[in-house]
Amino acid sequence: MALDIWFYPGCSFETSAGYEQSLNAVCTHLDIRLKTVPDWICCGSSAFFSLQGAQGALPAARVMALAARAGATSLATGCNGCYNTLRKAQKLLDQDDKLNEGIRQQLHVQDLDLPAPDFRIRHLLEVFVQDLPSDAWNKRTDLSGLRAAAYYGCLLTRPWTDVDDPEHPVMLDSFVRSLGFTPVDHGLKTACCGAAHALAYQENTDILVERIIRSMQEKQAEIAVTICPLCQLNLESSQLNLGVPRLPVLFFTQAAGLTLGLSPKEIGLDKLLIYPDIF
C-alpha cells in the first residue's frame, strides 16, 4: 500500500507533543512516504488575519510554489492554521488578477511560479480518511468502548464547506470510530479554543477551553482527539490551571498509532502534559 504524500509541516508541527513523532511512526507502519516541501518557510498564518494583499499572501504563495517546483500536484498539512492560510491565499490569488500578477513577479525573482489552478490543499485527516483503504486500520489493540471526543477546531471546516459540514462535521468522528473508539457527540466540536491568542489573553482562552472540556466530560469522554497543534496545546495546557478533572488530549495520529499496536513511547504519549493512563 505504498503511498507518497507531499507534506508541509508548518512552524508548530515539529515542536508539538508527539505529533511529528506519531505521524512518522504511523506512516512507516503503513508504508506511506512523506515528501516534505524543500526549503519550506512559515506560511504566515497568524499575520495573514491582519495583513492585506501581497504582504499576507506571499509567504503562503511561496510555499505552494516551492511544492509545485518539486513536482507536487497537491499538498497536505497537519495544522489547521496552515491549512486555512494556504487555502485562503489560493482563493485570493484565483479571484484577484492584480494580486496574482504581483505575486508572480515576486516569485519569478526566485525562479518560482504559482502552481496550476487545480493544485489541491488538504489536511492530513482528509488523506487518512479518503486515500487509505478501510483495512489500513487493522486493529491490533482493542480500544472498543473507549469514549473519545473529536475536536476539529474552528479553522478546518469554516469557511471551507467542501471539506465537511462547517457546523456539524463528521470526518474525525468517523475516523475515530474506524480506529475502534466510541465517538461521543458533544456540542463544541468546532468552537474556537483561542489558538495563538492563548499567550496574550490566557484568561480569555481559559474560559473557552473550560467550556470545551466540560462539554466533552458531560458526555463521559475519556480522551479528546484533535488534529491541530495549537488546539492540542491549548486544550491540554490550559487544563492545568482549571478546576476540572483532567482529560488527555491526543493527536489523531497518536490515536491511530494505538490502534495499530504501536507503543505509547513510539507515538510520543510520554510527551503529553496529561498522560492517558487508561491504556
C-alpha positions as CSV (number, residue, x, y, z in Angstrom):
1,M,0.0,0.0,0.0
2,A,2.9,2.3,-0.7
3,L,1.7,5.9,-0.9
4,D,3.6,9.2,-1.5
5,I,2.3,12.4,0.1
6,W,3.7,15.9,-0.4
7,F,3.7,17.4,3.0
8,Y,4.0,20.9,4.5
9,P,4.8,20.7,8.3
10,G,4.5,24.3,9.3
11,C,6.1,26.0,12.2
12,S,4.2,24.4,15.0
13,F,4.2,20.8,13.8
14,E,7.7,19.7,14.8
15,T,7.5,21.1,18.3
16,S,4.1,19.7,19.2
17,A,3.7,17.0,21.8
18,G,4.3,13.8,19.7
19,Y,2.5,15.0,16.5
20,E,5.5,14.6,14.2
21,Q,6.7,11.5,16.1
22,S,3.4,9.7,15.9
23,L,2.8,10.7,12.2
24,N,6.2,9.3,11.2
25,A,5.6,6.1,13.2
26,V,2.2,5.6,11.6
27,C,3.4,6.4,8.1
28,T,6.3,4.0,8.5
29,H,3.9,1.2,9.7
30,L,1.6,1.9,6.7
31,D,4.3,2.3,4.1
32,I,3.5,6.0,3.5
33,R,6.3,8.3,2.4
34,L,6.0,11.9,3.5
35,K,7.8,14.1,1.0
36,T,8.5,17.4,2.7
37,V,8.4,20.6,0.7
38,P,12.1,21.6,0.1
39,D,13.2,24.9,1.7
40,W,9.8,25.5,3.2
41,I,9.1,28.6,5.2
42,C,6.4,29.8,7.6
43,C,3.1,30.4,5.7
44,G,2.4,33.5,7.8
45,S,-0.7,32.1,9.4
46,S,-1.1,34.4,12.4
47,A,-0.1,37.5,10.4
48,F,-2.4,36.7,7.5
49,F,-5.5,37.6,9.6
50,S,-4.5,41.2,9.7
51,L,-2.3,41.8,6.6
52,Q,-3.9,42.5,3.2
53,G,-2.8,41.9,-0.3
54,A,0.7,40.7,-1.2
55,Q,2.0,41.1,2.3
56,G,-0.3,38.4,3.6
57,A,-0.4,36.1,0.6
58,L,3.2,36.0,-0.4
59,P,4.5,33.5,2.2
60,A,1.8,31.0,1.5
61,A,2.2,31.5,-2.2
62,R,5.9,30.8,-1.9
63,V,5.1,27.5,0.0
64,M,2.8,26.4,-2.8
65,A,5.3,27.5,-5.5
66,L,8.1,25.5,-3.8
67,A,5.9,22.4,-3.7
68,A,4.9,22.8,-7.3
69,R,8.6,23.2,-8.4
70,A,9.4,19.9,-6.5
71,G,6.7,18.1,-8.5
72,A,3.7,18.2,-6.2
73,T,0.2,18.5,-7.6
74,S,-1.4,18.6,-4.1
75,L,-0.1,19.4,-0.7
76,A,-1.2,18.1,2.8
77,T,-0.6,19.8,6.1
78,G,-1.1,18.7,9.7
79,C,-2.1,22.2,11.0
80,N,-5.5,23.8,10.8
81,G,-3.9,27.3,10.7
82,C,-1.6,26.4,7.8
83,Y,-4.4,24.6,6.0
84,N,-6.7,27.6,6.3
85,T,-4.0,30.1,5.3
86,L,-2.9,28.2,2.2
87,R,-6.4,27.8,1.1
88,K,-7.2,31.5,1.7
89,A,-4.1,32.6,-0.2
90,Q,-5.0,30.2,-3.1
91,K,-8.6,31.6,-3.3
92,L,-7.4,35.2,-3.2
93,L,-4.9,34.6,-5.9
94,D,-7.6,33.0,-8.1
95,Q,-10.0,35.9,-7.6
96,D,-7.7,38.9,-7.8
97,D,-5.8,39.2,-11.1
98,K,-3.8,42.2,-9.9
99,L,-2.7,40.4,-6.8
100,N,-1.9,37.2,-8.8
101,E,0.3,39.1,-11.2
102,G,2.1,40.9,-8.4
103,I,2.8,37.7,-6.5
104,R,4.0,36.0,-9.7
105,Q,6.5,38.8,-10.4
106,Q,8.0,38.5,-6.9
107,L,8.2,34.7,-7.2
108,H,9.9,34.9,-10.6
109,V,12.8,36.7,-9.0
110,Q,13.3,33.4,-7.1
111,D,12.8,31.3,-10.2
112,L,9.4,30.2,-8.8
113,D,5.9,30.2,-10.1
114,L,2.4,29.6,-8.8
115,P,1.0,26.0,-9.2
116,A,-1.7,25.1,-11.6
117,P,-5.3,26.2,-10.7
118,D,-6.2,22.6,-9.8
119,F,-3.4,22.4,-7.2
120,R,-5.1,21.0,-4.1
121,I,-4.6,21.9,-0.4
122,R,-5.6,19.1,2.0
123,H,-5.4,18.3,5.7
124,L,-3.7,15.1,6.7
125,L,-7.0,13.9,8.2
126,E,-8.5,14.1,4.6
127,V,-5.7,11.9,3.3
128,F,-6.1,9.3,6.0
129,V,-9.9,9.1,5.6
130,Q,-10.1,9.4,1.8
131,D,-6.9,7.9,0.4
132,L,-6.4,4.9,2.6
133,P,-8.4,1.7,2.4
134,S,-10.5,0.9,5.5
135,D,-8.4,-2.2,6.2
136,A,-5.4,0.0,6.7
137,W,-6.5,0.5,10.3
138,N,-6.2,-3.2,11.0
139,K,-6.8,-3.2,14.8
140,R,-4.0,-4.7,16.8
141,T,-5.2,-3.1,20.0
142,D,-8.7,-3.5,21.3
143,L,-10.0,0.0,22.1
144,S,-13.7,-0.8,21.9
145,G,-15.7,1.0,24.4
146,L,-13.1,3.8,25.0
147,R,-15.0,7.0,24.7
148,A,-13.3,9.6,22.5
149,A,-14.4,13.2,21.9
150,A,-13.5,14.6,18.5
151,Y,-12.3,18.2,18.4
152,Y,-12.0,19.8,14.9
153,G,-11.2,23.4,16.0
154,C,-12.6,26.4,14.2
155,L,-10.4,26.6,11.1
156,L,-10.8,23.3,9.3
157,T,-14.4,23.5,8.1
158,R,-15.0,27.2,8.0
159,P,-15.4,28.7,5.5
160,W,-14.4,25.6,3.5
161,T,-17.7,23.7,3.3
162,D,-16.2,21.4,0.6
163,V,-14.3,19.6,3.4
164,D,-17.1,18.7,5.8
165,D,-20.2,20.3,7.2
166,P,-19.0,23.6,8.7
167,E,-21.1,23.4,11.9
168,H,-21.5,19.7,12.3
169,P,-18.5,17.9,10.8
170,V,-18.3,14.1,10.9
171,M,-14.9,13.2,9.3
172,L,-12.9,13.0,12.5
173,D,-15.7,11.2,14.4
174,S,-15.9,8.6,11.5
175,F,-12.1,8.2,11.7
176,V,-12.2,7.7,15.5
177,R,-14.9,5.1,15.0
178,S,-12.8,3.3,12.3
179,L,-10.0,3.0,14.9
180,G,-12.2,1.2,17.3
181,F,-13.0,4.1,19.7
182,T,-16.5,5.1,20.6
183,P,-17.0,8.7,19.5
184,V,-19.0,10.9,21.8
185,D,-21.2,13.6,20.4
186,H,-20.7,16.9,22.1
187,G,-21.8,20.4,21.1
188,L,-18.4,22.3,20.9
189,K,-16.5,20.3,18.2
190,T,-15.8,23.4,16.2
191,A,-15.8,26.0,18.9
192,C,-12.6,28.2,19.0
193,C,-10.1,27.3,21.7
194,G,-8.3,30.6,21.4
195,A,-5.5,29.4,19.2
196,A,-2.4,31.7,19.2
197,H,-4.2,34.2,21.5
198,A,-3.6,31.9,24.4
199,L,-0.2,33.6,25.2
200,A,-1.5,37.1,25.3
201,Y,-5.0,36.5,26.5
202,Q,-4.8,33.4,28.7
203,E,-7.7,34.3,31.0
204,N,-10.0,34.6,28.0
205,T,-8.8,31.4,26.3
206,D,-9.0,29.5,29.6
207,I,-12.8,30.3,29.6
208,L,-13.1,28.9,26.1
209,V,-11.1,25.8,26.9
210,E,-13.1,25.1,30.1
211,R,-16.3,25.2,28.1
212,I,-15.0,22.7,25.5
213,I,-13.5,20.3,28.1
214,R,-16.7,20.3,30.2
215,S,-18.8,19.7,27.1
216,M,-16.7,16.6,26.4
217,Q,-16.8,15.4,30.0
218,E,-20.5,15.8,30.3
219,K,-20.7,13.1,27.6
220,Q,-18.4,10.9,29.6
221,A,-15.4,11.3,27.2
222,E,-12.3,9.5,28.4
223,I,-10.0,11.2,25.9
224,A,-10.1,14.0,23.4
225,V,-8.8,13.6,19.8
226,T,-7.7,16.6,17.8
227,I,-6.0,17.5,14.5
228,C,-4.2,20.8,15.2
229,P,-1.0,21.6,17.1
230,L,-2.4,24.8,18.7
231,C,-5.7,23.2,19.6
232,Q,-3.9,20.3,21.3
233,L,-1.6,22.7,23.2
234,N,-4.5,24.9,24.3
235,L,-6.9,22.1,25.3
236,E,-4.2,20.3,27.2
237,S,-2.0,23.0,28.9
238,S,-5.0,25.2,29.9
239,Q,-6.5,22.3,31.9
240,L,-3.5,22.5,34.3
241,N,-4.9,25.9,35.6
242,L,-8.6,24.9,35.6
243,G,-10.7,23.3,38.2
244,V,-11.9,20.5,36.0
245,P,-10.9,16.8,36.0
246,R,-8.1,16.4,33.6
247,L,-8.8,15.0,30.1
248,P,-6.0,13.6,28.0
249,V,-5.8,15.3,24.6
250,L,-4.3,13.1,21.8
251,F,-3.5,13.9,18.2
252,F,-5.4,11.8,15.7
253,T,-2.1,10.3,14.6
254,Q,-1.5,9.1,18.2
255,A,-4.9,7.5,18.4
256,A,-4.2,5.8,15.1
257,G,-0.8,4.5,16.4
258,L,-2.5,3.0,19.4
259,T,-4.9,1.1,17.2
260,L,-2.1,-0.2,15.0
261,G,-0.3,-1.6,18.1
262,L,2.5,0.9,18.3
263,S,3.9,1.5,21.8
264,P,3.0,4.7,23.7
265,K,6.6,5.8,23.5
266,E,6.8,5.3,19.7
267,I,3.9,7.7,19.2
268,G,5.0,10.3,21.8
269,L,2.4,9.8,24.5
270,D,5.2,10.4,27.1
271,K,5.4,14.0,25.8
272,L,1.9,14.9,26.7
273,L,1.3,17.0,29.8
274,I,-1.8,14.9,30.7
275,Y,-0.8,11.2,30.3
276,P,-3.6,8.9,29.3
277,D,-3.3,6.2,32.0
278,I,-6.3,4.3,30.6
279,F,-4.1,2.5,28.0
